[in-house]
Amino acid sequence: MEGGNKCKYDYLEVSNGETRDSANQVAKLCGTELPKPITSSGPYLFLKFRSDSSMAFKGFKLRFSKTGLLCGSKVVQFDGGLWRA
């Protein structure tokens, strides 16, 4: 993703919960450096990817895993920024 400019043009925003809520935002990522791992406080993370048309890069890659005692949860649907299990 394009970097600089305080992530103004291209970014991935990550929030705890089912909706985009600035109070629950845990990261706003841009540029080429890998972030530290992000751990949710519950079963949902809301992702918002924003990109303008001024430059063309590859986008982003996301790797996730479940931790702790979860009862067979799995990702089955992506719905406009919300992974539903």
C-alpha positions, 0 to 999 in steps of 0.5 A, a space after each residue: 500500500 501507498 505510505 506516507 501522508 499519515 495514511 491519508 490515501 491508501 490504508 487498512 483500518 482495523 477495529 474491534 467488533 462488528 462495525 466501524 467504530 473509532 472508539 474501537 479502532 486498533 490500527 490504521 495501516 499503510 506503507 510497506 512495513 509489516 505491522 505487529 500482530 493484532 489480537 481482537 478482544 472478541 469474535 469479530 474484527 472490522 476491516 476497511 480497506 481504502 485506496 484512491 486511483 492515483 497509484 497502483 500497488 498490490 494491495 495487502 495480504 492478511 493472515 489470521 489464526 484463532 487463539 484461545 478456547 473457541 468453539 469451532 468458529 470459522 470464517 464463512 462469509 465476507 460482507 462489506 468489511 465484516 467476516 462472519 462465522 
